[in-house]
Amino acid sequence: MRPVNTLVTAASRRVGLIRAFVNALQAIGNSGVVVSTDMNTFSPGLYFSHRHYIVPLTTHPNYIPIIKSICIKECVSLLIPTIDDEIPLFGAYKDDFARIGVRVACSGADAARICNDKYETFRFLRQKGLPVVETYLPGASLPRKFPLFIKPRSGRGSVGAYPVKSEKELQFFLGYIENPVVQEFLTGREFTIDVCTDFQGRVLSVVPRERLVIRAGVSDRGITVKDRRLIDLGEQVTMALGLVGAANIQLKMDGERIRIFEVNPRYSGGIPLTIAAGADFPRWQVKLVLGRRIRPKLGQFTDALTMACFEEALFLDRERLVKQPVVSAPLEVGRVVEPIQLQ
């Protein structure tokens, strides 16, 4: 079995995800390693991978060449982008990475662009007849039935997202938030639907989770919910957008009324719960790179499994921090790699 060295970008606080890939390699007896990158040497996720690199922001002109050079040096076979900003970029360079033997597990540039734009997400899902929250641009005929919700048109987590309770607050936030969208205020239970597809976009798994407690936009406590309506909806949204790899769909359900308010073409922050429930996306992705076929496992996960998160601290001495490899230009490395066979 050839080693499946895996690169996880933007490690940040994604300790659970990095651990999951380490565990996936060990579970199938693969000798591959997990490599991670981040721009901040204090990002804890870096220290749970086998090797890591400090790299510049995604907007840096050398970002893709730097990541490619790290892939070559570390003999990477599988690349996992983790933040919204970089998914369209990696989606556009999938073929370039394939030529150096790297499978990029993310959606294409067009799907990522739609998902990263909350107004375009609304328009797309509405056109497909899928239940989506009413969304408006400034300058349009905005509703005056309060409360409303305002957030950046392109943003992640809960940064810049606020409930709006009056006309005065609406006018304030329209001037305060750069490039906002206004949405109807949703009530009811909040869910994230984790989805995994193979590299051709065939849906392998759909796992709905109710978000019981949310902190900084990430599920702090949650429970899996085996609801056929949500599983079917997750599959429909995934196929409509042509999502590839791991993705998540966020929605609220008030009685029988379901409204999607966000689609993220990446791993969710609450993915450890989905993995613990038996939908091991990282293990399946490693197996896919090895050429193994994964049969769809819709509805095959532990129902009512609850996750309660807590804080852990990582302590780093000066020597460990000073010795971090900082990459500001492509590494001077080279190797001959047989291109992967795209199925």
Contacts in CASP RR format, 6 or more apart in sequence:
PFRMAT RR
TARGET T0000
AUTHOR 0000-0000-0000
METHOD contacts of the structure
MODEL  1
MRPVNTLVTAASRRVGLIRAFVNALQAIGNSGVVVSTDMNTFSPGLYFSH
RHYIVPLTTHPNYIPIIKSICIKECVSLLIPTIDDEIPLFGAYKDDFARI
GVRVACSGADAARICNDKYETFRFLRQKGLPVVETYLPGASLPRKFPLFI
KPRSGRGSVGAYPVKSEKELQFFLGYIENPVVQEFLTGREFTIDVCTDFQ
GRVLSVVPRERLVIRAGVSDRGITVKDRRLIDLGEQVTMALGLVGAANIQ
LKMDGERIRIFEVNPRYSGGIPLTIAAGADFPRWQVKLVLGRRIRPKLGQ
FTDALTMACFEEALFLDRERLVKQPVVSAPLEVGRVVEPIQLQ
1 28 0 8 1.000
1 29 0 8 1.000
1 30 0 8 1.000
1 31 0 8 1.000
1 290 0 8 1.000
2 77 0 8 1.000
2 290 0 8 1.000
3 30 0 8 1.000
3 31 0 8 1.000
3 32 0 8 1.000
3 33 0 8 1.000
3 75 0 8 1.000
3 77 0 8 1.000
4 25 0 8 1.000
4 30 0 8 1.000
4 32 0 8 1.000
4 77 0 8 1.000
4 78 0 8 1.000
4 286 0 8 1.000
4 289 0 8 1.000
4 290 0 8 1.000
5 32 0 8 1.000
5 33 0 8 1.000
5 34 0 8 1.000
5 35 0 8 1.000
5 74 0 8 1.000
5 75 0 8 1.000
5 76 0 8 1.000
5 77 0 8 1.000
5 78 0 8 1.000
6 21 0 8 1.000
6 25 0 8 1.000
6 32 0 8 1.000
6 33 0 8 1.000
6 34 0 8 1.000
6 35 0 8 1.000
6 76 0 8 1.000
6 77 0 8 1.000
6 78 0 8 1.000
6 79 0 8 1.000
6 80 0 8 1.000
6 286 0 8 1.000
7 34 0 8 1.000
7 35 0 8 1.000
7 36 0 8 1.000
7 37 0 8 1.000
7 67 0 8 1.000
7 70 0 8 1.000
7 71 0 8 1.000
7 74 0 8 1.000
7 76 0 8 1.000
7 78 0 8 1.000
7 79 0 8 1.000
7 80 0 8 1.000
7 102 0 8 1.000
8 14 0 8 1.000
8 17 0 8 1.000
8 18 0 8 1.000
8 21 0 8 1.000
8 34 0 8 1.000
8 35 0 8 1.000
8 36 0 8 1.000
8 37 0 8 1.000
8 49 0 8 1.000
8 80 0 8 1.000
8 82 0 8 1.000
9 36 0 8 1.000
9 37 0 8 1.000
9 38 0 8 1.000
9 67 0 8 1.000
9 79 0 8 1.000
9 80 0 8 1.000
9 81 0 8 1.000
9 82 0 8 1.000
9 83 0 8 1.000
9 86 0 8 1.000
10 37 0 8 1.000
10 38 0 8 1.000
10 39 0 8 1.000
10 81 0 8 1.000
10 82 0 8 1.000
10 83 0 8 1.000
10 86 0 8 1.000
11 18 0 8 1.000
11 36 0 8 1.000
11 37 0 8 1.000
11 38 0 8 1.000
11 43 0 8 1.000
11 44 0 8 1.000
11 45 0 8 1.000
11 46 0 8 1.000
11 48 0 8 1.000
11 49 0 8 1.000
11 52 0 8 1.000
11 82 0 8 1.000
12 38 0 8 1.000
12 40 0 8 1.000
12 43 0 8 1.000
12 44 0 8 1.000
12 45 0 8 1.000
12 82 0 8 1.000
12 83 0 8 1.000
13 43 0 8 1.000
13 44 0 8 1.000
13 45 0 8 1.000
14 45 0 8 1.000
14 82 0 8 1.000
14 267 0 8 1.000
14 269 0 8 1.000
15 44 0 8 1.000
15 45 0 8 1.000
15 48 0 8 1.000
15 312 0 8 1.000
16 48 0 8 1.000
16 271 0 8 1.000
16 272 0 8 1.000
17 80 0 8 1.000
17 82 0 8 1.000
17 267 0 8 1.000
17 269 0 8 1.000
17 271 0 8 1.000
17 272 0 8 1.000
17 282 0 8 1.000
18 34 0 8 1.000
18 36 0 8 1.000
18 45 0 8 1.000
18 48 0 8 1.000
18 49 0 8 1.000
19 48 0 8 1.000
20 271 0 8 1.000
20 272 0 8 1.000
20 275 0 8 1.000
20 280 0 8 1.000
20 281 0 8 1.000
20 282 0 8 1.000
21 34 0 8 1.000
21 80 0 8 1.000
21 282 0 8 1.000
21 286 0 8 1.000
22 34 0 8 1.000
22 48 0 8 1.000
22 49 0 8 1.000
22 50 0 8 1.000
23 282 0 8 1.000
23 283 0 8 1.000
24 280 0 8 1.000
24 282 0 8 1.000
24 283 0 8 1.000
24 285 0 8 1.000
24 286 0 8 1.000
25 31 0 8 1.000
25 32 0 8 1.000
25 33 0 8 1.000
25 34 0 8 1.000
25 286 0 8 1.000
27 283 0 8 1.000
28 283 0 8 1.000
28 286 0 8 1.000
28 287 0 8 1.000
30 286 0 8 1.000
30 290 0 8 1.000
33 49 0 8 1.000
33 50 0 8 1.000
33 51 0 8 1.000
33 74 0 8 1.000
34 49 0 8 1.000
34 50 0 8 1.000
35 49 0 8 1.000
35 50 0 8 1.000
35 51 0 8 1.000
35 52 0 8 1.000
35 53 0 8 1.000
35 70 0 8 1.000
35 74 0 8 1.000
35 76 0 8 1.000
36 45 0 8 1.000
36 46 0 8 1.000
36 48 0 8 1.000
36 49 0 8 1.000
36 51 0 8 1.000
36 52 0 8 1.000
36 53 0 8 1.000
37 46 0 8 1.000
37 52 0 8 1.000
37 53 0 8 1.000
37 54 0 8 1.000
37 55 0 8 1.000
37 67 0 8 1.000
37 70 0 8 1.000
38 45 0 8 1.000
38 46 0 8 1.000
38 52 0 8 1.000
38 54 0 8 1.000
38 55 0 8 1.000
39 54 0 8 1.000
39 55 0 8 1.000
39 56 0 8 1.000
39 57 0 8 1.000
40 54 0 8 1.000
41 54 0 8 1.000
41 321 0 8 1.000
41 324 0 8 1.000
42 316 0 8 1.000
42 321 0 8 1.000
44 314 0 8 1.000
46 52 0 8 1.000
46 324 0 8 1.000
47 314 0 8 1.000
47 316 0 8 1.000
51 74 0 8 1.000
52 324 0 8 1.000
52 325 0 8 1.000
53 70 0 8 1.000
53 324 0 8 1.000
53 325 0 8 1.000
53 326 0 8 1.000
53 327 0 8 1.000
54 324 0 8 1.000
54 325 0 8 1.000
54 326 0 8 1.000
54 327 0 8 1.000
55 63 0 8 1.000
55 66 0 8 1.000
55 67 0 8 1.000
55 70 0 8 1.000
55 327 0 8 1.000
56 62 0 8 1.000
56 63 0 8 1.000
56 66 0 8 1.000
56 327 0 8 1.000
56 328 0 8 1.000
57 63 0 8 1.000
58 83 0 8 1.000
58 85 0 8 1.000
58 86 0 8 1.000
58 89 0 8 1.000
59 85 0 8 1.000
60 66 0 8 1.000
62 328 0 8 1.000
62 329 0 8 1.000
62 330 0 8 1.000
63 86 0 8 1.000
63 89 0 8 1.000
64 89 0 8 1.000
64 93 0 8 1.000
64 96 0 8 1.000
65 329 0 8 1.000
65 330 0 8 1.000
66 327 0 8 1.000
66 328 0 8 1.000
66 329 0 8 1.000
66 330 0 8 1.000
66 331 0 8 1.000
67 79 0 8 1.000
68 96 0 8 1.000
68 97 0 8 1.000
68 100 0 8 1.000
68 102 0 8 1.000
68 330 0 8 1.000
69 327 0 8 1.000
69 330 0 8 1.000
69 331 0 8 1.000
69 332 0 8 1.000
69 333 0 8 1.000
70 76 0 8 1.000
70 327 0 8 1.000
70 331 0 8 1.000
71 79 0 8 1.000
71 97 0 8 1.000
71 100 0 8 1.000
71 102 0 8 1.000
72 100 0 8 1.000
72 331 0 8 1.000
72 333 0 8 1.000
72 334 0 8 1.000
72 335 0 8 1.000
72 337 0 8 1.000
73 331 0 8 1.000
73 333 0 8 1.000
73 334 0 8 1.000
75 335 0 8 1.000
76 102 0 8 1.000
77 101 0 8 1.000
77 102 0 8 1.000
77 103 0 8 1.000
77 289 0 8 1.000
77 340 0 8 1.000
78 102 0 8 1.000
78 103 0 8 1.000
78 105 0 8 1.000
78 285 0 8 1.000
78 286 0 8 1.000
78 289 0 8 1.000
79 90 0 8 1.000
79 97 0 8 1.000
79 102 0 8 1.000
79 103 0 8 1.000
79 104 0 8 1.000
79 105 0 8 1.000
80 105 0 8 1.000
80 106 0 8 1.000
80 246 0 8 1.000
80 267 0 8 1.000
80 285 0 8 1.000
81 87 0 8 1.000
81 90 0 8 1.000
81 104 0 8 1.000
81 105 0 8 1.000
81 106 0 8 1.000
81 266 0 8 1.000
82 266 0 8 1.000
82 267 0 8 1.000
83 156 0 8 1.000
83 266 0 8 1.000
84 112 0 8 1.000
84 115 0 8 1.000
84 116 0 8 1.000
84 154 0 8 1.000
84 155 0 8 1.000
84 156 0 8 1.000
84 264 0 8 1.000
84 265 0 8 1.000
84 266 0 8 1.000
85 116 0 8 1.000
85 156 0 8 1.000
87 106 0 8 1.000
87 107 0 8 1.000
87 108 0 8 1.000
87 112 0 8 1.000
87 115 0 8 1.000
87 116 0 8 1.000
87 265 0 8 1.000
87 266 0 8 1.000
88 108 0 8 1.000
88 109 0 8 1.000
88 112 0 8 1.000
88 113 0 8 1.000
88 116 0 8 1.000
89 109 0 8 1.000
90 97 0 8 1.000
90 104 0 8 1.000
90 106 0 8 1.000
91 104 0 8 1.000
91 106 0 8 1.000
91 107 0 8 1.000
91 108 0 8 1.000
91 109 0 8 1.000
91 112 0 8 1.000
92 108 0 8 1.000
92 109 0 8 1.000
93 104 0 8 1.000
94 104 0 8 1.000
94 106 0 8 1.000
94 108 0 8 1.000
97 103 0 8 1.000
97 104 0 8 1.000
98 104 0 8 1.000
98 339 0 8 1.000
98 340 0 8 1.000
98 342 0 8 1.000
99 339 0 8 1.000
100 337 0 8 1.000
101 337 0 8 1.000
101 338 0 8 1.000
101 339 0 8 1.000
101 340 0 8 1.000
102 340 0 8 1.000
103 199 0 8 1.000
103 288 0 8 1.000
103 289 0 8 1.000
103 340 0 8 1.000
105 199 0 8 1.000
105 244 0 8 1.000
105 245 0 8 1.000
105 246 0 8 1.000
105 285 0 8 1.000
106 112 0 8 1.000
106 244 0 8 1.000
106 245 0 8 1.000
106 265 0 8 1.000
106 266 0 8 1.000
107 115 0 8 1.000
107 241 0 8 1.000
107 242 0 8 1.000
107 243 0 8 1.000
107 244 0 8 1.000
107 245 0 8 1.000
107 247 0 8 1.000
107 265 0 8 1.000
108 244 0 8 1.000
111 241 0 8 1.000
111 242 0 8 1.000
111 243 0 8 1.000
111 244 0 8 1.000
111 265 0 8 1.000
112 265 0 8 1.000
113 120 0 8 1.000
114 120 0 8 1.000
114 121 0 8 1.000
114 124 0 8 1.000
114 241 0 8 1.000
115 121 0 8 1.000
115 241 0 8 1.000
115 247 0 8 1.000
115 263 0 8 1.000
115 264 0 8 1.000
115 265 0 8 1.000
116 154 0 8 1.000
116 155 0 8 1.000
117 153 0 8 1.000
117 154 0 8 1.000
118 135 0 8 1.000
118 151 0 8 1.000
118 152 0 8 1.000
118 153 0 8 1.000
118 154 0 8 1.000
118 155 0 8 1.000
118 181 0 8 1.000
118 183 0 8 1.000
118 262 0 8 1.000
119 135 0 8 1.000
119 137 0 8 1.000
119 153 0 8 1.000
119 181 0 8 1.000
121 132 0 8 1.000
121 135 0 8 1.000
121 262 0 8 1.000
121 263 0 8 1.000
122 132 0 8 1.000
122 133 0 8 1.000
122 134 0 8 1.000
122 135 0 8 1.000
122 181 0 8 1.000
124 240 0 8 1.000
124 241 0 8 1.000
125 131 0 8 1.000
125 132 0 8 1.000
125 237 0 8 1.000
125 240 0 8 1.000
125 260 0 8 1.000
125 263 0 8 1.000
126 132 0 8 1.000
128 240 0 8 1.000
130 233 0 8 1.000
130 236 0 8 1.000
130 237 0 8 1.000
130 240 0 8 1.000
130 260 0 8 1.000
131 233 0 8 1.000
131 251 0 8 1.000
131 257 0 8 1.000
131 258 0 8 1.000
131 259 0 8 1.000
131 260 0 8 1.000
132 259 0 8 1.000
132 260 0 8 1.000
132 261 0 8 1.000
133 183 0 8 1.000
133 184 0 8 1.000
133 186 0 8 1.000
133 259 0 8 1.000
133 260 0 8 1.000
133 261 0 8 1.000
134 143 0 8 1.000
134 183 0 8 1.000
134 184 0 8 1.000
135 181 0 8 1.000
135 182 0 8 1.000
135 183 0 8 1.000
136 142 0 8 1.000
136 143 0 8 1.000
136 181 0 8 1.000
136 182 0 8 1.000
136 183 0 8 1.000
137 153 0 8 1.000
137 181 0 8 1.000
137 182 0 8 1.000
138 174 0 8 1.000
138 180 0 8 1.000
138 182 0 8 1.000
142 148 0 8 1.000
142 170 0 8 1.000
142 182 0 8 1.000
143 182 0 8 1.000
143 184 0 8 1.000
144 167 0 8 1.000
146 164 0 8 1.000
146 165 0 8 1.000
146 166 0 8 1.000
146 167 0 8 1.000
146 170 0 8 1.000
146 185 0 8 1.000
147 163 0 8 1.000
147 164 0 8 1.000
147 165 0 8 1.000
147 185 0 8 1.000
148 163 0 8 1.000
148 164 0 8 1.000
148 170 0 8 1.000
148 182 0 8 1.000
148 183 0 8 1.000
148 184 0 8 1.000
148 185 0 8 1.000
149 161 0 8 1.000
149 162 0 8 1.000
149 163 0 8 1.000
149 164 0 8 1.000
149 182 0 8 1.000
149 183 0 8 1.000
149 184 0 8 1.000
149 185 0 8 1.000
149 186 0 8 1.000
150 161 0 8 1.000
150 162 0 8 1.000
150 164 0 8 1.000
150 170 0 8 1.000
150 173 0 8 1.000
150 174 0 8 1.000
150 177 0 8 1.000
150 180 0 8 1.000
150 181 0 8 1.000
150 182 0 8 1.000
150 183 0 8 1.000
151 160 0 8 1.000
151 161 0 8 1.000
151 162 0 8 1.000
151 177 0 8 1.000
151 180 0 8 1.000
151 181 0 8 1.000
151 183 0 8 1.000
152 159 0 8 1.000
152 160 0 8 1.000
152 161 0 8 1.000
152 177 0 8 1.000
152 178 0 8 1.000
152 179 0 8 1.000
152 180 0 8 1.000
152 181 0 8 1.000
153 179 0 8 1.000
153 180 0 8 1.000
153 181 0 8 1.000
154 179 0 8 1.000
156 264 0 8 1.000
157 216 0 8 1.000
157 217 0 8 1.000
157 218 0 8 1.000
158 214 0 8 1.000
158 216 0 8 1.000
158 217 0 8 1.000
160 177 0 8 1.000
162 169 0 8 1.000
162 173 0 8 1.000
162 177 0 8 1.000
163 185 0 8 1.000
164 170 0 8 1.000
164 173 0 8 1.000
164 182 0 8 1.000
164 185 0 8 1.000
170 182 0 8 1.000
173 180 0 8 1.000
174 180 0 8 1.000
174 182 0 8 1.000
183 261 0 8 1.000
184 259 0 8 1.000
186 252 0 8 1.000
186 254 0 8 1.000
186 259 0 8 1.000
186 261 0 8 1.000
187 252 0 8 1.000
187 254 0 8 1.000
188 252 0 8 1.000
188 253 0 8 1.000
188 254 0 8 1.000
188 255 0 8 1.000
189 210 0 8 1.000
189 252 0 8 1.000
189 253 0 8 1.000
189 254 0 8 1.000
190 210 0 8 1.000
190 211 0 8 1.000
190 214 0 8 1.000
190 250 0 8 1.000
190 251 0 8 1.000
190 252 0 8 1.000
191 208 0 8 1.000
191 209 0 8 1.000
191 210 0 8 1.000
191 211 0 8 1.000
191 225 0 8 1.000
191 230 0 8 1.000
191 250 0 8 1.000
191 251 0 8 1.000
191 252 0 8 1.000
191 253 0 8 1.000
192 208 0 8 1.000
192 209 0 8 1.000
192 211 0 8 1.000
192 219 0 8 1.000
192 248 0 8 1.000
192 249 0 8 1.000
192 250 0 8 1.000
192 268 0 8 1.000
192 270 0 8 1.000
193 206 0 8 1.000
193 207 0 8 1.000
193 208 0 8 1.000
193 209 0 8 1.000
193 230 0 8 1.000
193 231 0 8 1.000
193 233 0 8 1.000
193 234 0 8 1.000
193 237 0 8 1.000
193 248 0 8 1.000
193 249 0 8 1.000
193 250 0 8 1.000
193 251 0 8 1.000
194 205 0 8 1.000
194 206 0 8 1.000
194 207 0 8 1.000
194 208 0 8 1.000
194 209 0 8 1.000
194 246 0 8 1.000
194 247 0 8 1.000
194 248 0 8 1.000
194 268 0 8 1.000
194 270 0 8 1.000
194 271 0 8 1.000
194 274 0 8 1.000
194 279 0 8 1.000
194 281 0 8 1.000
195 203 0 8 1.000
195 205 0 8 1.000
195 206 0 8 1.000
195 207 0 8 1.000
195 234 0 8 1.000
195 235 0 8 1.000
195 237 0 8 1.000
195 238 0 8 1.000
195 243 0 8 1.000
195 246 0 8 1.000
195 247 0 8 1.000
195 248 0 8 1.000
195 249 0 8 1.000
196 203 0 8 1.000
196 204 0 8 1.000
196 205 0 8 1.000
196 245 0 8 1.000
196 246 0 8 1.000
196 247 0 8 1.000
196 279 0 8 1.000
196 281 0 8 1.000
196 284 0 8 1.000
196 285 0 8 1.000
197 203 0 8 1.000
197 204 0 8 1.000
197 238 0 8 1.000
197 243 0 8 1.000
197 244 0 8 1.000
197 245 0 8 1.000
197 247 0 8 1.000
198 204 0 8 1.000
198 245 0 8 1.000
198 284 0 8 1.000
198 288 0 8 1.000
198 294 0 8 1.000
199 244 0 8 1.000
199 245 0 8 1.000
199 288 0 8 1.000
199 342 0 8 1.000
199 343 0 8 1.000
200 244 0 8 1.000
200 343 0 8 1.000
201 238 0 8 1.000
201 242 0 8 1.000
201 243 0 8 1.000
201 244 0 8 1.000
201 245 0 8 1.000
202 296 0 8 1.000
203 235 0 8 1.000
203 238 0 8 1.000
203 239 0 8 1.000
203 296 0 8 1.000
203 298 0 8 1.000
204 284 0 8 1.000
204 294 0 8 1.000
204 295 0 8 1.000
204 296 0 8 1.000
204 297 0 8 1.000
205 279 0 8 1.000
205 281 0 8 1.000
205 284 0 8 1.000
205 296 0 8 1.000
205 297 0 8 1.000
205 298 0 8 1.000
205 299 0 8 1.000
205 300 0 8 1.000
205 301 0 8 1.000
206 230 0 8 1.000
206 231 0 8 1.000
206 234 0 8 1.000
206 235 0 8 1.000
206 238 0 8 1.000
206 298 0 8 1.000
206 299 0 8 1.000
207 224 0 8 1.000
207 274 0 8 1.000
207 277 0 8 1.000
207 279 0 8 1.000
207 299 0 8 1.000
207 301 0 8 1.000
208 224 0 8 1.000
208 225 0 8 1.000
208 226 0 8 1.000
208 227 0 8 1.000
208 230 0 8 1.000
208 231 0 8 1.000
209 219 0 8 1.000
209 222 0 8 1.000
209 223 0 8 1.000
209 224 0 8 1.000
209 225 0 8 1.000
209 270 0 8 1.000
209 273 0 8 1.000
209 274 0 8 1.000
210 222 0 8 1.000
210 223 0 8 1.000
210 225 0 8 1.000
211 219 0 8 1.000
211 221 0 8 1.000
211 222 0 8 1.000
212 219 0 8 1.000
212 221 0 8 1.000
212 222 0 8 1.000
212 223 0 8 1.000
212 306 0 8 1.000
213 219 0 8 1.000
213 220 0 8 1.000
213 221 0 8 1.000
213 222 0 8 1.000
214 220 0 8 1.000
218 269 0 8 1.000
218 270 0 8 1.000
219 268 0 8 1.000
219 269 0 8 1.000
219 270 0 8 1.000
219 273 0 8 1.000
219 307 0 8 1.000
219 309 0 8 1.000
220 308 0 8 1.000
220 309 0 8 1.000
221 306 0 8 1.000
221 307 0 8 1.000
221 308 0 8 1.000
221 309 0 8 1.000
222 273 0 8 1.000
222 306 0 8 1.000
222 307 0 8 1.000
222 308 0 8 1.000
223 273 0 8 1.000
223 304 0 8 1.000
223 305 0 8 1.000
223 306 0 8 1.000
223 307 0 8 1.000
224 273 0 8 1.000
224 274 0 8 1.000
224 277 0 8 1.000
224 301 0 8 1.000
224 302 0 8 1.000
224 303 0 8 1.000
224 304 0 8 1.000
224 305 0 8 1.000
225 303 0 8 1.000
225 304 0 8 1.000
226 299 0 8 1.000
226 301 0 8 1.000
226 303 0 8 1.000
226 304 0 8 1.000
229 258 0 8 1.000
230 251 0 8 1.000
230 253 0 8 1.000
230 258 0 8 1.000
231 298 0 8 1.000
231 299 0 8 1.000
233 249 0 8 1.000
233 251 0 8 1.000
233 258 0 8 1.000
233 260 0 8 1.000
234 249 0 8 1.000
235 298 0 8 1.000
237 243 0 8 1.000
237 249 0 8 1.000
237 260 0 8 1.000
237 263 0 8 1.000
238 247 0 8 1.000
238 249 0 8 1.000
241 263 0 8 1.000
241 265 0 8 1.000
243 263 0 8 1.000
243 265 0 8 1.000
245 281 0 8 1.000
245 285 0 8 1.000
246 266 0 8 1.000
246 267 0 8 1.000
246 268 0 8 1.000
246 271 0 8 1.000
246 281 0 8 1.000
246 285 0 8 1.000
247 263 0 8 1.000
247 264 0 8 1.000
247 265 0 8 1.000
247 266 0 8 1.000
248 263 0 8 1.000
248 264 0 8 1.000
248 266 0 8 1.000
248 267 0 8 1.000
248 268 0 8 1.000
249 260 0 8 1.000
249 262 0 8 1.000
249 263 0 8 1.000
249 264 0 8 1.000
250 260 0 8 1.000
250 261 0 8 1.000
250 262 0 8 1.000
250 263 0 8 1.000
250 264 0 8 1.000
251 258 0 8 1.000
251 259 0 8 1.000
251 260 0 8 1.000
251 261 0 8 1.000
252 258 0 8 1.000
252 259 0 8 1.000
252 261 0 8 1.000
253 259 0 8 1.000
267 281 0 8 1.000
268 274 0 8 1.000
270 307 0 8 1.000
271 281 0 8 1.000
272 307 0 8 1.000
273 305 0 8 1.000
273 307 0 8 1.000
274 281 0 8 1.000
274 301 0 8 1.000
275 281 0 8 1.000
275 282 0 8 1.000
276 302 0 8 1.000
276 305 0 8 1.000
276 307 0 8 1.000
277 301 0 8 1.000
277 302 0 8 1.000
277 305 0 8 1.000
278 300 0 8 1.000
278 301 0 8 1.000
278 302 0 8 1.000
279 297 0 8 1.000
279 300 0 8 1.000
279 301 0 8 1.000
284 294 0 8 1.000
287 294 0 8 1.000
288 294 0 8 1.000
END
